[in-house]
Amino acid sequence: MLVHYRLAMLAAALAACLAMGSCGGDSAPSAKSTVRVTERDFKISVPQRLAPGVQELSVFNKGPARHELIVVRKHGDELPLRRDELTVDEDAIEPVEAGALEPGVAGARRTLRVNLKPGRYEFICNMAGHYMGGMEKDVVVG
């Protein structure tokens, strides 16, 4: 009888853990919503306003070139450039970077999960000349 009681308690504890999603406390937050982002040469399409919190970005590269995506929280009007004056200084923006995807080939769809706090963000492609060519989009979160 005691064995049956212990098995029942164990089963109840296991069910509770599964219902919570994890028995540990450090699970990753689940995405609040999916936001479609499209990249093509010298243009990024993304909604101008997003809700704060965890967002899953579904990023599609229409090409024809490879594109990356960097999401940066803005504290001024312009992002700092490297000496080449064609690309953003990624070392300088690292403390305010919300997330990034490495370059992806044309036709690829990738996802990036970011946790956005209220404020202004800039979505950029920092491949040589792309940012200065217009591959950037300002987004307001809040």
C-alpha positions as CSV (number, residue, x, y, z in Angstrom):
1,M,0.0,0.0,0.0
2,L,2.8,2.4,0.9
3,V,4.5,1.6,-2.5
4,H,1.3,2.5,-4.3
5,Y,1.1,5.8,-2.4
6,R,4.7,6.7,-3.2
7,L,4.2,5.9,-6.9
8,A,1.1,8.0,-7.0
9,M,2.9,10.9,-5.3
10,L,5.8,10.5,-7.8
11,A,3.4,10.5,-10.7
12,A,1.7,13.7,-9.4
13,A,5.0,15.4,-9.0
14,L,6.1,14.4,-12.5
15,A,2.8,15.7,-13.9
16,A,3.2,19.0,-12.1
17,C,6.7,19.4,-13.5
18,L,5.5,18.7,-17.1
19,A,2.7,21.2,-16.7
20,M,5.2,23.9,-15.7
21,G,7.3,23.0,-18.7
22,S,10.4,22.3,-16.6
23,C,11.4,21.2,-13.1
24,G,14.4,23.7,-13.2
25,G,13.9,27.4,-12.7
26,D,16.1,28.7,-15.6
27,S,14.1,27.8,-18.7
28,A,14.2,30.1,-21.6
29,P,11.2,32.4,-22.0
30,S,8.7,31.4,-24.6
31,A,8.1,33.7,-27.5
32,K,5.3,36.2,-27.2
33,S,4.7,36.5,-30.9
34,T,6.3,35.9,-34.3
35,V,7.4,39.0,-36.3
36,R,8.0,38.6,-40.0
37,V,11.2,40.4,-41.2
38,T,12.2,40.4,-44.9
39,E,15.6,41.4,-46.1
40,R,16.5,42.1,-49.7
41,D,19.3,44.2,-51.2
42,F,19.3,47.5,-49.5
43,K,15.9,47.2,-47.7
44,I,14.6,45.6,-44.5
45,S,10.9,45.2,-44.0
46,V,9.6,44.9,-40.4
47,P,6.7,46.5,-38.5
48,Q,7.4,50.0,-37.3
49,R,6.0,49.2,-33.8
50,L,6.5,46.1,-31.7
51,A,5.3,45.1,-28.3
52,P,7.9,44.8,-25.5
53,G,9.0,41.4,-24.4
54,V,10.2,38.3,-26.1
55,Q,9.7,38.3,-29.8
56,E,10.6,35.6,-32.3
57,L,11.8,37.2,-35.5
58,S,11.2,35.1,-38.6
59,V,13.8,36.5,-41.0
60,F,13.5,35.8,-44.8
61,N,16.3,36.7,-47.1
62,K,14.9,37.6,-50.5
63,G,18.5,38.1,-51.8
64,P,20.1,38.2,-54.1
65,A,23.1,38.7,-51.7
66,R,23.8,37.3,-48.3
67,H,22.4,39.3,-45.5
68,E,22.8,39.4,-41.7
69,L,20.5,41.0,-39.1
70,I,21.5,42.9,-36.1
71,V,19.0,44.4,-33.7
72,V,20.4,47.3,-31.7
73,R,18.8,49.5,-29.0
74,K,19.3,53.1,-30.1
75,H,20.4,55.9,-27.7
76,G,21.1,58.5,-30.3
77,D,20.3,59.3,-33.9
78,E,23.3,57.5,-35.6
79,L,25.1,54.3,-35.0
80,P,28.9,54.6,-34.8
81,L,30.7,53.7,-38.0
82,R,34.1,51.9,-38.4
83,R,37.0,53.7,-40.0
84,D,35.8,52.5,-43.4
85,E,32.6,54.6,-43.0
86,L,30.6,51.8,-44.7
87,T,29.9,49.5,-41.7
88,V,28.7,49.9,-38.2
89,D,31.3,49.4,-35.4
90,E,30.0,46.2,-34.0
91,D,32.3,46.4,-31.0
92,A,30.9,49.7,-30.0
93,I,27.3,48.6,-30.3
94,E,27.7,45.2,-28.5
95,P,26.5,46.5,-25.1
96,V,23.2,47.6,-26.7
97,E,22.7,44.7,-29.1
98,A,19.5,42.8,-28.5
99,G,20.4,40.0,-30.9
100,A,22.1,39.1,-34.2
101,L,22.0,36.5,-37.0
102,E,25.1,35.8,-39.0
103,P,24.9,36.2,-42.8
104,G,22.4,33.9,-44.5
105,V,22.1,33.0,-48.1
106,A,19.3,34.2,-50.5
107,G,16.1,32.2,-50.0
108,A,16.9,31.2,-46.4
109,R,14.4,31.7,-43.5
110,R,15.9,31.9,-40.1
111,T,14.7,32.8,-36.6
112,L,16.1,35.0,-33.9
113,R,14.6,35.4,-30.5
114,V,15.0,38.7,-28.8
115,N,13.8,40.3,-25.6
116,L,12.9,43.9,-26.4
117,K,12.5,46.5,-23.7
118,P,10.5,49.7,-24.4
119,G,12.5,52.1,-26.5
120,R,13.9,52.7,-30.0
121,Y,15.7,50.0,-32.0
122,E,17.4,49.8,-35.3
123,F,17.4,46.6,-37.4
124,I,20.4,46.6,-39.7
125,C,22.4,44.5,-42.1
126,N,26.1,45.3,-41.6
127,M,27.5,43.6,-44.7
128,A,30.0,45.9,-46.5
129,G,28.0,48.9,-47.8
130,H,24.6,47.5,-46.9
131,Y,23.9,49.7,-43.9
132,M,25.0,52.9,-45.7
133,G,23.0,51.7,-48.8
134,G,19.8,51.8,-46.7
135,M,19.5,48.4,-45.1
136,E,18.3,49.7,-41.8
137,K,14.9,50.1,-40.2
138,D,13.9,52.1,-37.1
139,V,11.4,50.3,-34.8
140,V,9.6,51.6,-31.7
141,V,9.0,49.1,-28.9
142,G,6.3,50.0,-26.4
